[in-house]
């Protein structure tokens, strides 16, 4: 019969050897230019192997230090020890799995890349299919990063202003923004459709559900003068786009002239919990671990990513639109967010709407509320 201590030590050394060997192999292949190490999903694999080796060594160490005594009732003692080992194993397994899940949910793969994460969302249509003329621009972020944007001009000869549009999580400007931009164009506004980093034509392979994307919002708005797009500046966001806009207003000093948000979530942790419940997965403690490990991987704090708190910083007219049947965010949560806004505001609840843009459910209702809101902005500016 094998010694459990020796078996665990062997497993730990084997796992550690795999970790070291994999690291050396990748370094060699990268130096020989056979593979690009930066495009491989090394972080979760290395973390998994590291956790595995540590788990083996820690458990083996505890077994070795456990005193062997003669007891008249060894069975209860044996069960306590097994329960301890099982608890340690369960703790490490849950953390390792949620670490990998958080990685997969916040990373995408480019064409030809393999590893953890969904393929990077790409464009499947252009504004031309809606009869809209457009131009493509790249907005530099740093020496290697950029945001790809589409400019759709206003139908009218004299533009009434510019609307900057931001999509939801893992969506692109062609999937969620062309329809709204068409309406804005008819109403006399220029539109700038934005791909966040990690989607569409923009650089990058990660998403942080509106946290780092807040800086993308600022980059896009700051580029309007260089693109010669006129004020007033209106920002429009869908779901995660709403969160990114509110985050930018609260933490990046973004000061638009008006805000339009659809399907916002109130607190990020609650948004994660609702999705786990929808898939019949117990939200505690998985939601907390997903948010924690995602934050560790990207250097952000998901527990403080709360649009319901960011909304207090809004100082301009705001239109909020929400679906009554949204499975992710309740109407009560959206109303709580709405109450935090101290600036002039309007709330539209679509009785038949779920977590879908109102324009796709009832375009007439969407355009009516949009037109009234924009008219009120113009009236306030002229008065």
C-alpha positions as CSV (number, residue, x, y, z in Angstrom):
1,X,0.0,0.0,0.0
2,X,1.5,3.4,-1.1
3,X,2.3,6.0,1.5
4,X,-0.1,9.0,1.0
5,X,2.7,11.4,2.1
6,X,5.1,10.1,-0.6
7,X,2.4,10.1,-3.2
8,X,1.5,13.7,-2.6
9,X,5.1,14.7,-2.6
10,X,5.7,13.0,-5.9
11,X,2.6,14.6,-7.4
12,X,3.8,18.0,-6.2
13,X,7.2,17.6,-7.7
14,X,5.8,16.3,-11.0
15,X,3.4,19.3,-11.2
16,X,6.3,21.7,-10.3
17,X,8.4,20.0,-13.0
18,X,5.7,20.5,-15.5
19,X,5.4,24.1,-14.6
20,X,9.2,24.6,-14.9
21,X,9.4,22.6,-18.1
22,X,6.5,24.4,-19.7
23,X,8.0,27.8,-18.8
24,X,11.4,26.9,-20.3
25,X,9.8,25.4,-23.4
26,X,7.8,28.5,-24.1
27,X,10.8,30.7,-23.5
28,X,12.9,28.7,-26.0
29,X,10.1,28.6,-28.6
30,X,9.5,32.3,-28.3
31,X,13.2,33.1,-28.7
32,X,13.4,30.9,-31.8
33,X,10.3,32.8,-33.1
34,X,8.4,29.6,-33.5
35,X,5.5,30.8,-31.3
36,X,4.5,34.2,-29.9
37,X,4.4,33.6,-26.2
38,X,2.3,36.7,-25.6
39,X,-0.6,35.2,-27.5
40,X,-0.7,32.0,-25.5
41,X,-3.0,31.6,-22.5
42,X,-0.1,31.0,-20.2
43,X,-1.4,32.9,-17.1
44,X,-4.2,30.6,-16.2
45,X,-2.2,27.4,-17.0
46,X,0.8,28.5,-14.9
47,X,-1.5,29.6,-12.1
48,X,-3.3,26.2,-12.2
49,X,0.0,24.3,-12.1
50,X,1.3,26.5,-9.3
51,X,-1.8,26.0,-7.2
52,X,-1.7,22.3,-7.8
53,X,1.9,21.9,-6.7
54,X,1.4,24.0,-3.6
55,X,-1.7,22.1,-2.7
56,X,0.2,18.8,-2.9
57,X,3.1,20.1,-0.8
58,X,0.9,21.7,1.8
59,X,-1.3,18.7,2.2
60,X,1.8,16.4,2.4
61,X,3.4,18.6,5.0
62,X,0.3,18.5,7.1
63,X,0.1,14.7,6.9
64,X,3.8,14.4,7.9
65,X,3.4,16.6,10.9
66,X,0.3,14.8,12.1
67,X,1.3,12.8,15.2
68,X,0.7,9.1,15.0
69,X,-0.9,8.1,18.3
70,X,-2.6,5.0,19.5
71,X,-6.2,5.7,20.2
72,X,-9.0,3.5,21.4
73,X,-11.2,5.2,18.8
74,X,-9.1,5.9,15.7
75,X,-12.0,6.1,13.3
76,X,-13.3,9.6,14.4
77,X,-9.7,11.0,14.3
78,X,-9.2,9.5,10.8
79,X,-12.4,11.1,9.6
80,X,-11.4,14.5,11.0
81,X,-8.1,14.3,9.1
82,X,-9.8,13.3,5.9
83,X,-12.3,16.1,6.3
84,X,-9.5,18.6,6.7
85,X,-7.7,17.3,3.6
86,X,-11.0,17.4,1.6
87,X,-11.6,21.0,2.8
88,X,-8.2,22.1,1.6
89,X,-8.6,20.3,-1.7
90,X,-12.1,21.8,-2.2
91,X,-10.9,25.3,-1.3
92,X,-8.0,25.1,-3.8
93,X,-10.2,23.5,-6.5
94,X,-12.9,26.2,-6.3
95,X,-10.4,29.0,-6.4
96,X,-8.5,27.4,-9.3
97,X,-11.7,26.9,-11.3
98,X,-13.1,30.4,-10.7
99,X,-9.7,31.8,-11.6
100,X,-9.8,30.0,-14.9
101,X,-13.5,31.0,-15.4
102,X,-12.7,34.7,-14.7
103,X,-9.9,34.5,-17.2
104,X,-12.1,32.9,-19.9
105,X,-14.9,35.6,-19.3
106,X,-12.5,38.5,-19.6
107,X,-10.2,37.4,-22.5
108,X,-10.8,36.8,-26.2
109,X,-8.8,35.0,-28.9
110,X,-7.7,36.6,-32.2
111,X,-7.9,34.8,-35.5
112,X,-5.6,31.7,-35.5
113,X,-5.0,31.9,-31.7
114,X,-5.8,29.0,-29.4
115,X,-6.4,28.9,-25.7
116,X,-8.9,30.0,-23.1
117,X,-11.5,32.6,-24.0
118,X,-14.1,33.1,-26.8
119,X,-13.0,34.3,-30.3
120,X,-12.7,38.0,-30.5
121,X,-15.9,39.6,-31.8
122,X,-15.6,40.9,-35.3
123,X,-17.8,42.9,-37.6
124,X,-20.4,41.2,-39.8
125,X,-21.9,44.3,-41.4
126,X,-21.3,48.0,-42.2
127,X,-23.4,51.1,-42.1
128,X,-23.6,51.0,-45.9
129,X,-26.1,48.1,-45.6
130,X,-28.5,50.6,-44.0
131,X,-27.8,53.2,-46.6
132,X,-25.5,55.2,-44.3
133,X,-22.3,56.8,-45.4
134,X,-19.4,56.5,-42.9
135,X,-15.7,56.9,-42.4
136,X,-13.4,54.8,-40.3
137,X,-10.9,56.3,-37.9
138,X,-8.3,54.9,-35.5
139,X,-7.9,56.7,-32.2
140,X,-4.5,56.0,-30.6
141,X,-4.4,55.0,-27.0
142,X,-0.7,54.4,-26.5
143,X,2.3,53.4,-28.7
144,X,0.6,50.1,-29.7
145,X,-3.1,50.4,-28.9
146,X,-6.0,52.0,-30.6
147,X,-9.8,52.3,-30.8
148,X,-11.5,51.9,-34.1
149,X,-14.5,54.2,-34.7
150,X,-17.0,54.9,-37.4
151,X,-18.3,58.4,-38.1
152,X,-21.8,58.6,-39.5
153,X,-22.7,62.2,-40.5
154,X,-26.0,63.9,-39.8
155,X,-28.6,63.8,-42.5
156,X,-29.1,67.6,-42.1
157,X,-26.6,70.0,-43.6
158,X,-26.1,71.7,-40.2
159,X,-25.4,69.2,-37.4
160,X,-27.1,69.7,-34.1
161,X,-24.3,67.9,-32.2
162,X,-22.5,64.6,-31.8
163,X,-23.6,61.4,-30.2
164,X,-20.8,59.0,-29.1
165,X,-22.1,55.4,-28.9
166,X,-20.7,52.5,-26.9
167,X,-21.8,48.8,-27.2
168,X,-22.4,46.2,-24.5
169,X,-20.0,43.5,-23.2
170,X,-18.4,41.5,-26.0
171,X,-20.4,43.3,-28.6
172,X,-19.3,45.5,-31.5
173,X,-20.3,48.8,-33.0
174,X,-22.0,47.0,-36.0
175,X,-24.1,44.7,-33.9
176,X,-25.6,47.2,-31.5
177,X,-24.9,50.7,-32.6
178,X,-25.8,51.1,-36.3
179,X,-29.6,51.1,-35.7
180,X,-29.4,53.9,-33.0
181,X,-26.9,55.8,-35.1
182,X,-29.4,55.8,-38.0
183,X,-32.0,57.4,-35.8
184,X,-29.6,60.0,-34.5
185,X,-28.6,60.8,-38.0
186,X,-32.2,61.3,-39.0
187,X,-32.7,63.6,-36.1
188,X,-29.7,65.8,-37.2
189,X,-26.8,64.5,-35.1
190,X,-23.4,63.2,-36.1
191,X,-22.7,59.8,-34.7
192,X,-19.4,58.3,-33.6
193,X,-19.6,54.5,-33.1
194,X,-16.9,53.0,-30.9
195,X,-15.3,49.6,-30.5
196,X,-13.8,49.1,-27.0
197,X,-10.4,47.5,-26.8
198,X,-10.8,43.8,-27.2
199,X,-13.6,43.8,-29.7
200,X,-14.2,44.6,-33.4
201,X,-11.5,46.6,-35.1
202,X,-9.9,47.9,-31.9
203,X,-6.7,46.5,-30.4
204,X,-6.5,44.3,-27.4
205,X,-7.8,40.9,-26.2
206,X,-9.4,41.7,-22.8
207,X,-12.6,43.1,-21.4
208,X,-13.2,44.4,-17.9
209,X,-17.0,45.0,-18.1
210,X,-16.8,48.7,-18.0
211,X,-13.9,49.3,-15.6
212,X,-10.9,49.9,-17.9
213,X,-13.4,50.7,-20.7
214,X,-14.2,54.0,-18.9
215,X,-10.8,55.2,-20.2
216,X,-11.9,54.2,-23.7
217,X,-14.9,56.4,-23.3
218,X,-12.7,59.4,-22.4
219,X,-10.4,58.7,-25.4
220,X,-13.3,58.7,-27.8
221,X,-14.9,61.9,-26.4
222,X,-11.6,63.7,-26.3
223,X,-11.0,62.9,-30.0
224,X,-14.1,64.8,-31.1
225,X,-12.3,68.2,-31.7
226,X,-9.6,66.5,-33.8
227,X,-12.3,64.8,-35.9
228,X,-14.0,68.2,-36.2
229,X,-17.3,66.9,-34.8
230,X,-19.5,69.6,-33.2
231,X,-20.9,70.0,-29.7
232,X,-23.1,69.4,-27.8
233,X,-21.6,66.0,-26.9
234,X,-24.1,63.2,-26.0
235,X,-22.9,59.8,-24.9
236,X,-25.0,56.7,-25.4
237,X,-24.3,53.3,-23.9
238,X,-25.9,49.9,-23.9
239,X,-25.5,47.6,-20.8
240,X,-21.8,47.5,-20.2
241,X,-21.5,50.7,-22.3
242,X,-23.8,52.4,-19.7
243,X,-21.5,51.2,-16.9
244,X,-18.4,52.5,-18.7
245,X,-20.0,55.9,-19.3
246,X,-21.1,56.3,-15.7
247,X,-17.7,55.1,-14.5
248,X,-16.0,57.7,-16.7
249,X,-18.2,60.5,-15.4
250,X,-17.5,59.5,-11.8
251,X,-13.8,58.6,-11.9
252,X,-12.3,60.1,-15.1
253,X,-14.0,63.6,-15.0
254,X,-15.9,63.0,-18.2
255,X,-18.3,66.0,-18.7
256,X,-20.8,65.3,-21.6
257,X,-23.7,67.6,-22.3
258,X,-26.2,64.7,-22.1
259,X,-26.3,61.0,-21.2
260,X,-28.4,58.2,-22.7
261,X,-28.1,54.8,-21.1
262,X,-29.9,51.6,-21.8
263,X,-30.1,48.4,-19.7
264,X,-27.6,49.5,-17.0
265,X,-26.7,47.3,-14.1
266,X,-26.6,48.8,-10.6
267,X,-23.8,46.8,-9.0
268,X,-21.3,44.6,-10.8
269,X,-21.4,41.9,-8.1
270,X,-25.2,41.7,-8.4
271,X,-25.0,41.5,-12.2
272,X,-22.7,38.4,-11.8
273,X,-25.0,36.9,-9.2
274,X,-28.1,37.3,-11.4
275,X,-26.4,35.5,-14.3
276,X,-25.3,32.6,-12.1
277,X,-28.9,32.3,-10.8
278,X,-30.2,32.3,-14.4
279,X,-28.0,29.3,-15.1
280,X,-29.1,27.6,-11.8
281,X,-25.7,28.0,-10.3
282,X,-25.5,29.0,-6.6
283,X,-24.2,32.6,-6.6
284,X,-22.3,32.4,-3.3
285,X,-19.4,32.2,-3.1
286,X,-18.8,31.8,-6.9
287,X,-19.8,35.4,-7.7
288,X,-17.5,36.9,-5.1
289,X,-14.6,34.7,-6.3
290,X,-15.2,35.5,-10.0
291,X,-15.2,39.2,-9.3
292,X,-12.1,38.8,-7.0
293,X,-10.0,36.8,-9.4
294,X,-11.0,38.9,-12.4
295,X,-9.9,42.0,-10.5
296,X,-6.5,40.3,-9.6
297,X,-5.9,39.4,-13.2
298,X,-6.6,42.9,-14.5
299,X,-5.6,45.1,-11.6
300,X,-9.1,46.5,-11.0
301,X,-11.6,46.3,-8.1
302,X,-14.9,44.8,-9.3
303,X,-16.5,45.2,-5.9
304,X,-16.4,49.0,-6.3
305,X,-17.7,48.9,-9.9
306,X,-21.2,50.2,-9.0
307,X,-23.0,52.4,-11.5
308,X,-25.7,53.1,-8.8
309,X,-23.0,55.1,-7.0
310,X,-21.4,56.6,-10.1
311,X,-24.8,58.0,-11.1
312,X,-24.5,60.6,-8.3
313,X,-21.8,62.4,-10.3
314,X,-23.9,63.1,-13.4
315,X,-24.4,66.8,-13.9
316,X,-26.2,66.8,-17.2
317,X,-29.7,65.8,-18.6
318,X,-30.0,62.0,-18.6
319,X,-32.3,59.5,-20.3
320,X,-32.5,56.0,-18.8
321,X,-34.2,53.1,-20.7
322,X,-34.9,49.7,-19.2
323,X,-36.8,46.5,-20.1
324,X,-39.5,45.3,-17.6
325,X,-38.6,41.7,-18.3
326,X,-34.8,42.1,-18.1
327,X,-33.5,38.9,-16.4
328,X,-30.2,40.5,-15.4
329,X,-31.2,43.7,-13.7
330,X,-34.6,44.4,-12.0
331,X,-36.6,47.5,-12.6
332,X,-36.3,48.2,-8.8
333,X,-32.5,48.3,-9.2
334,X,-32.7,50.7,-12.2
335,X,-35.1,52.9,-10.3
336,X,-32.6,53.1,-7.4
337,X,-29.9,54.1,-9.9
338,X,-32.3,56.7,-11.5
339,X,-33.0,58.2,-8.1
340,X,-29.3,58.9,-7.5
341,X,-29.2,61.2,-10.5
342,X,-29.7,64.8,-9.4
343,X,-29.6,66.4,-12.9
344,X,-32.8,66.6,-15.1
345,X,-33.7,63.1,-16.0
346,X,-36.2,60.8,-17.7
347,X,-36.9,57.1,-17.2
348,X,-38.5,54.9,-19.8
349,X,-39.6,51.3,-18.9
350,X,-40.5,49.0,-21.8
351,X,-43.1,46.6,-20.5
352,X,-42.3,43.9,-23.1
353,X,-38.5,44.5,-23.1
354,X,-35.9,42.1,-21.8
355,X,-32.2,42.7,-21.9
356,X,-32.5,44.0,-25.4
357,X,-32.3,47.5,-26.8
358,X,-35.7,49.2,-27.0
359,X,-35.0,50.1,-30.6
360,X,-35.2,46.5,-31.6
361,X,-38.5,45.9,-29.6
362,X,-40.5,49.0,-30.3
363,X,-38.6,51.4,-32.6
364,X,-41.4,53.9,-32.6
365,X,-41.4,54.1,-28.8
366,X,-37.6,54.4,-28.8
367,X,-37.5,57.2,-31.3
368,X,-40.4,59.1,-29.7
369,X,-38.7,59.2,-26.3
370,X,-35.3,59.9,-27.9
371,X,-36.7,62.8,-29.9
372,X,-38.5,64.3,-26.9
373,X,-35.3,64.1,-24.8
374,X,-33.1,65.7,-27.5
375,X,-35.7,68.5,-28.0
376,X,-35.6,69.2,-24.3
377,X,-31.8,69.4,-24.4
378,X,-31.9,71.9,-27.3
379,X,-34.6,73.9,-25.5
380,X,-32.5,74.1,-22.4
381,X,-29.4,75.2,-24.3
382,X,-31.3,77.9,-26.2
383,X,-33.0,79.3,-23.1
